[in-house]
Amino acid sequence: MKAFDLLPALIQLVAHQESAGGDATGLAARIRHRLEDISHHSTSYYFGPADRLVPWVAPDHPAPEPALRSTILTSVLTPVWEPDRQARRTRLCAIMTELVKANKRVLLIAPDNRTLDETLLASAKALRGAGLQYRSFLCRYEPPTIAHEGGINLRELSFDAQVSAFLGKSQSDKAGLRRKLTRYLELAPILRYKAEKQKDLDEVRHLEWRLLSAMGDVQSRIHRLEETLARYESLAIWHRLGMQVVGSNVGTMQENCRLYEVQKQEYLQELEVAQARINELKPEAYVEPEMRPEYDELKDEIHRLGGVERVREVLATEEATSRRPFLQAKRVIAATAAKVAGDTIFAPLRYDALLVEDAPHIPLPLLFICACMTRERIVLAGDPRDLPEPRPTEEGWLMGWPTDLAAESLSPTGTVQS
């Protein structure tokens, strides 16, 4: 028999319990809907590991010892049947440590919150003993019933606490990013303005340099003419005649001196205007020494994040109301079997391994749903003396596993919107 062949029987069993009127919490209805979803969308689930459960939950014939229902050794299904609870959990936690080191996603389930908390404490100690940061790997979906023990605070591992811490960090990161964007948008126009003023300042300084050069040339010419006029009478006659031939006599030299002087005054006026403009532009173009490095750092950060528009989109986006991504990010999720099977937030999640503590006290419909969420490996742990004798159900199916959803070991569950 395959696991998929059990689905009709499980659906009938749960439907019968639902119609019997003992489903005050609505758990049976949610479980039935989940089983029907597995039946209708079988390609979205995994039946390989679940097939290995069949000899244990629905044996073909009674075995002299419950722990001997299946003698097939396989890496897909690992039974840890041990009456001693401490020894059993030690083995279970050792397996979990191996899975965590192998980077596997693990679902840890138990029939009730107390058992789950005790197992989670043992797991945290095992991971800590292996030199691993258990806070980074473990997550308790429901609020823990044990606050702390042995230096381990289970409240720190609770899903709500981790989500709140993440959202708080996210809001802090957003606030920091918003400050960076605001500062960048403040500095950008300031530096653009100062860059324009620096360009103007460079142009005016270039004009000043050209005016100074031109005025220097004019002054040199005036100086040469004045020297020539001062010693004109002492020049040889032939020298003066040569100068007059080219139109250079006392009258023309005096006239040229006046023209050069006028030109010099014009240059001086233009130079005064240019220097006044330079004095105006200097403070406008001045950039504080720390402003440019700050702007360059902010510019690189904004560019790395995709530009101003992308950063604005990120800041405008509200925090997602879905809590499922946080569950997907955790390596080990610990929850009661009823919560995993009945809460819609777990419906699309899949895990590499399923670890089951106190398995004989988990009703088969819940165990079956959790098994179908598992890709690679199932570890069943419990006291073999708690395994019931195989008995036929009212529908005629031979079941060697508890099927009653109203068992006292189940903790109440509620649906959490995802």
C-alpha positions in Angstrom: 0.0 0.0 0.0 1.2 3.5 -0.8 0.6 6.6 1.2 -1.6 8.1 -1.5 -3.9 5.1 -1.1 -4.5 6.1 2.6 -6.0 9.4 1.6 -9.6 8.3 1.0 -9.6 6.5 4.4 -8.2 9.5 6.2 -10.6 11.8 4.6 -13.5 9.6 5.6 -12.2 9.3 9.2 -11.9 13.0 9.6 -15.2 13.7 8.0 -16.9 11.2 10.4 -15.3 13.0 13.4 -16.4 16.4 11.9 -20.0 15.2 11.5 -20.1 13.6 14.9 -20.3 17.1 16.4 -17.0 17.0 18.4 -15.3 19.7 16.3 -15.8 22.8 18.5 -12.5 24.3 17.4 -13.0 23.6 13.7 -9.8 21.5 13.6 -11.4 18.5 11.9 -12.8 20.7 9.1 -9.4 22.3 8.4 -7.7 18.9 8.4 -10.3 17.5 6.0 -9.8 20.5 3.7 -6.1 20.0 3.8 -6.3 16.3 3.1 -8.6 17.0 0.1 -6.1 19.5 -1.1 -3.4 16.9 -1.0 -5.6 14.5 -2.9 -6.5 17.1 -5.6 -3.0 18.6 -5.9 -0.9 15.6 -5.3 2.0 16.9 -7.6 2.5 19.7 -5.1 3.3 17.3 -2.3 5.9 14.5 -1.6 4.8 10.9 -1.1 8.2 9.2 -1.1 9.0 9.6 2.6 5.3 9.3 3.5 5.3 5.8 1.8 7.8 4.6 4.3 5.3 5.4 7.1 2.7 2.9 5.8 4.1 -0.3 7.5 4.0 1.6 10.8 0.6 3.3 10.6 -1.3 0.7 8.6 0.5 -2.7 8.9 -0.7 -5.6 6.8 -0.6 -8.0 9.7 0.0 -7.6 13.5 3.6 -7.8 14.7 4.7 -9.5 18.0 6.4 -6.2 19.0 5.1 -2.8 17.8 8.7 -1.7 17.1 9.1 -4.6 14.7 6.3 -3.7 12.3 8.9 -2.8 9.7 12.4 -4.2 9.6 13.4 -2.5 6.4 16.4 -0.2 7.1 16.3 3.0 5.0 17.8 6.5 5.2 14.4 8.0 4.3 12.7 6.8 7.5 14.6 6.7 10.7 12.7 5.2 13.7 14.0 6.2 17.1 12.0 3.9 19.4 13.3 4.4 22.9 11.3 4.2 26.2 13.8 6.4 27.9 12.8 10.0 27.0 16.1 11.6 27.7 18.1 9.0 25.6 15.5 9.3 22.8 15.8 13.1 22.7 19.6 12.9 22.7 19.5 10.8 19.6 16.8 13.0 18.0 18.9 16.2 18.7 22.0 14.6 17.3 20.2 13.9 14.1 18.9 17.5 14.0 22.4 18.8 14.5 23.6 16.8 11.5 20.7 18.1 9.4 21.5 21.7 10.4 25.1 21.3 9.5 24.1 19.9 6.2 22.0 23.1 5.5 18.7 21.2 5.6 15.3 22.8 6.3 13.8 20.9 9.2 10.2 20.7 10.6 10.1 19.6 14.2 6.7 18.5 15.5 5.3 17.1 18.7 1.7 16.3 20.0 1.6 19.1 22.5 3.3 22.4 23.5 5.0 21.0 26.6 6.7 18.2 24.8 7.7 20.5 22.0 9.3 23.0 24.3 11.3 20.3 26.1 12.5 19.0 22.8 13.4 22.5 21.6 15.4 23.1 24.7 17.3 19.9 24.2 17.9 20.9 20.6 19.2 24.3 21.5 21.6 22.7 24.0 22.8 20.2 21.4 23.4 23.0 18.8 25.2 25.1 21.4 27.3 22.1 22.3 28.2 21.7 18.6 29.4 25.2 18.5 26.4 26.6 16.6 24.4 29.7 17.3 21.0 28.1 18.0 19.3 31.4 17.9 20.1 31.7 14.2 18.6 28.3 13.4 15.7 27.6 15.8 12.2 29.1 15.6 9.2 28.2 17.8 6.0 29.1 15.9 3.6 29.1 18.8 4.3 31.0 22.1 6.4 28.7 24.3 5.0 27.3 27.6 8.5 27.2 29.1 10.1 30.7 29.4 13.7 29.6 29.9 15.9 26.9 31.3 19.6 26.2 31.4 20.5 29.6 30.2 18.3 29.3 27.1 15.4 31.7 26.7 12.7 30.1 24.6 10.9 33.4 24.2 13.8 34.6 22.1 13.1 31.7 19.7 9.4 32.5 19.4 8.3 33.3 15.9 6.5 36.5 17.0 9.6 37.8 18.8 11.8 37.1 15.8 9.4 38.8 13.4 9.1 41.8 15.7 12.9 42.1 15.9 13.2 41.8 12.1 10.5 44.4 11.4 12.1 46.7 14.0 15.4 46.3 12.2 13.7 46.8 8.9 12.1 50.0 10.1 15.4 51.2 11.5 17.1 50.4 8.1 14.4 52.3 6.3 14.8 55.3 8.6 18.5 55.3 8.0 18.0 55.0 4.2 15.4 57.8 4.3 18.0 60.1 6.1 20.6 59.2 3.5 18.2 60.0 0.6 17.1 63.3 2.2 20.7 64.3 2.8 21.7 63.3 -0.8 18.8 65.3 -2.2 19.9 68.3 -0.1 23.5 68.1 -1.2 22.9 67.4 -4.9 21.4 70.8 -5.8 23.9 72.6 -3.6 26.8 71.0 -5.2 25.3 71.5 -8.7 24.9 75.2 -7.9 28.4 75.5 -6.5 29.8 73.7 -9.6 28.1 76.2 -11.8 29.5 79.1 -9.7 33.0 77.5 -9.9 32.7 77.3 -13.6 31.7 81.0 -13.7 34.6 81.8 -11.3 37.1 79.9 -13.6 35.8 81.9 -16.6 36.1 85.3 -14.8 39.6 84.3 -13.5 40.6 83.5 -17.1 39.3 86.9 -18.1 41.3 88.5 -15.3 44.4 86.8 -16.5 43.9 88.0 -20.1 43.2 91.6 -18.9 46.4 91.5 -16.8 48.4 90.2 -19.7 47.0 92.8 -22.1 47.5 95.6 -19.6 51.1 94.5 -19.0 51.7 94.7 -22.8 50.2 98.2 -22.9 52.3 99.4 -20.0 55.4 98.0 -21.6 54.7 100.0 -24.8 54.0 103.2 -22.8 57.3 102.7 -21.0 59.2 102.2 -24.2 57.6 105.3 -25.8 58.4 107.4 -22.7 62.0 106.3 -22.8 62.3 107.1 -26.4 60.8 110.6 -25.9 63.1 111.3 -23.0 66.2 110.6 -25.1 64.9 111.7 -28.5 67.0 114.9 -28.6 70.1 113.0 -27.8 69.6 110.5 -30.6 71.8 110.7 -33.7 70.3 112.6 -36.6 70.3 109.6 -38.9 68.4 107.6 -36.2 65.7 110.3 -35.9 65.4 110.5 -39.7 65.0 106.7 -39.8 62.2 107.0 -37.2 60.4 109.8 -39.0 60.5 107.7 -42.2 58.3 105.1 -40.5 56.1 107.8 -39.0 57.6 107.8 -35.5 58.2 111.3 -34.4 57.6 113.3 -31.2 54.0 114.1 -32.1 53.0 110.5 -33.0 54.8 109.0 -30.1 53.0 111.4 -27.7 49.7 110.6 -29.4 50.4 106.9 -29.1 51.2 107.3 -25.4 47.8 109.0 -24.8 46.0 106.2 -26.7 47.8 103.5 -24.8 47.0 105.3 -21.6 43.3 105.4 -22.5 43.4 101.7 -23.3 45.2 101.0 -20.0 42.4 102.8 -18.1 39.8 100.7 -20.0 41.6 97.5 -19.0 41.8 98.8 -15.4 38.1 99.4 -15.3 37.3 95.9 -16.7 39.8 94.4 -14.3 38.0 96.1 -11.4 34.7 94.6 -12.5 36.3 91.2 -13.0 37.9 91.2 -9.5 34.7 92.4 -7.9 32.9 89.5 -9.6 35.6 87.1 -8.4 35.1 88.3 -4.9 31.4 87.6 -5.2 31.9 84.2 -6.7 34.5 82.9 -4.3 32.1 82.3 -1.3 29.4 81.1 -3.7 31.7 78.5 -5.2 33.3 77.4 -2.0 32.7 73.8 -1.0 33.4 72.8 2.6 36.1 70.1 2.7 33.8 67.4 4.2 30.8 68.1 1.9 32.3 66.5 -1.3 33.3 63.2 0.3 30.0 63.0 2.1 28.1 63.5 -1.2 30.3 61.0 -3.1 29.6 58.4 -0.5 25.9 59.0 -0.5 25.9 59.0 -4.3 27.6 55.6 -4.5 25.2 54.2 -2.0 22.1 55.5 -3.8 23.5 54.3 -7.1 24.2 50.8 -5.6 20.6 50.6 -4.5 19.3 51.4 -8.0 19.0 55.2 -8.0 16.8 57.8 -6.4 13.5 56.5 -7.9 14.2 52.9 -6.8 15.0 54.1 -3.3 11.8 56.1 -3.2 9.9 53.0 -4.2 11.5 51.0 -1.4 10.7 53.6 1.1 7.1 54.0 -0.1 6.5 50.2 0.1 4.8 49.2 3.3 6.0 46.2 5.2 4.4 43.0 3.8 1.7 41.7 6.0 2.6 38.1 5.1 4.5 36.3 7.8 5.3 33.3 5.6 8.6 34.6 4.2 10.0 34.7 7.8 9.0 31.0 8.2 10.7 30.1 5.0 13.9 31.8 6.1 14.3 29.8 9.3 16.3 26.6 9.2 14.4 24.7 11.9 10.7 25.4 12.6 9.1 23.9 15.8 5.4 23.6 16.0 2.7 21.2 17.2 1.4 18.8 14.6 -2.1 20.3 14.9 -0.8 23.8 14.1 1.2 22.6 11.1 -1.7 20.6 9.7 -4.4 23.1 10.5 -2.8 26.5 9.9 -3.0 27.8 6.3 0.4 29.6 6.7 2.1 26.2 6.5 0.2 25.0 3.5 2.7 25.9 0.8 5.8 25.3 2.9 8.1 22.3 2.2 10.9 20.9 4.3 13.9 18.6 3.7 13.4 16.6 6.9 10.6 16.0 9.4 11.5 15.2 13.0 8.6 13.8 15.1 8.9 13.6 18.9 6.5 11.4 20.8 5.1 10.3 17.5 2.6 7.6 18.8 0.6 10.4 20.4 0.1 12.4 17.1 -3.1 11.4 15.2 -2.4 9.9 11.8 -4.2 12.6 9.8 -1.9 15.2 11.2 1.2 13.0 10.8 0.3 12.2 7.3 -0.1 15.9 6.3 3.3 16.8 7.8 4.9 13.8 6.1 3.6 14.9 2.7 5.4 18.3 3.3 8.7 16.5 3.6 11.1 15.9 0.6 13.9 13.7 1.9 13.7 12.2 5.4 11.4 11.4 8.3 12.6 10.7 11.8 10.0 9.0 14.1 10.8 9.2 17.8 8.8 7.8 20.7 8.1 5.1 23.2 7.2 1.9 21.2 5.0 0.8 24.0 2.6 3.6 23.2 2.0 2.2 19.7 -1.6 0.8 19.6 -2.5 -2.6 18.3 -3.7 -2.5 14.7 -7.5 -2.4 14.7 -10.1 -2.0 11.9 -11.9 1.3 11.6 -15.6 1.6 11.2 -14.9 2.0 7.4 -13.0 -1.3 7.5 -9.4 0.1 7.3 -6.8 -1.6 9.5 -5.0 1.2 11.4 -2.1 0.8 13.8 -1.9 4.4 14.7 -4.2 6.8 16.6 -6.7 8.6 14.4 -8.8 10.6 16.9 -8.3 14.3 16.5 -10.0 15.0 19.8 -7.1 13.4 21.8 -6.4 15.2 25.0 -2.7 15.6 24.0 -3.6 18.0 21.3 -3.3 21.7 22.1 -5.9 24.1 20.7 -5.1 25.7 17.5 -6.4 28.6 15.5 -6.1 29.7 12.0 -3.5 32.5 11.4 -3.9 34.5 8.3 -0.9 34.5 6.0 
